[in-house]
């Protein structure tokens, strides 16, 4: 089930760091003001935050994966540009990053668990056409 992201998330990776919280909230606001969708998809029983832009019926879905300790906000410059080119762009906050809470008490997922989550996410939120994965560091 996909729902619009809440205006005040219950959990953020930047909790307790006022300057980072402010900057990330500002990036989120900037993206939304440019027409980027701010959404949450429940995958494997956990809420996963992501940004989506571009036509929902695009021939290609571009999935942007952040690095360890980062978030989907890292892609704030790339999301609108890729969408402008006509791609469906999805930038996900992996569990325990950005606005996606950790899945369990470990607070992290193994790489193969991230891969399974991304695969399921793309099958639900992607366009069903060609998929391009773009990442840096852990992504």
C-alpha positions, 0 to 999 in steps of 0.5 A: 500500500502506497500512501503520501508521506506524513508531514511530520515523520515519526522517526528520522535518522537526524533525530536530536541533530537540529541543524541536520534536521533543518537541512533535510526538512528544507531539501524535502520541501524543495523537492516537493515544491518542484513536483516531486512526490514524497511517499511511503510504501510498506515493504516487508512490514516496514514503512519505506520512504521514497521520492518519485518523479517523472511519468508513471508510465515511463519506459525506464525506471531509474532507482537512486540508492544512497550510501551508508549513513546517507539518505534519498535527499542526497539525490535532490539535484538529480531527481528533477533532472532525470524526471525532466528527461522522461524517466520515472525516478525513485529515490529510496531511504533504505531502512534506518536511513532518512525517513525510513525507520530501522526494520528491527533492533539490529538497526541495519540490514545486510547487503542481501537484505537491502537487495531483496528490499530494493527488488520488491520496491521496484516491482511495486513502484516501478513502471514495469519497463527497463530499470536502471540502478544508480548508487554510490558507496553502499548504494 
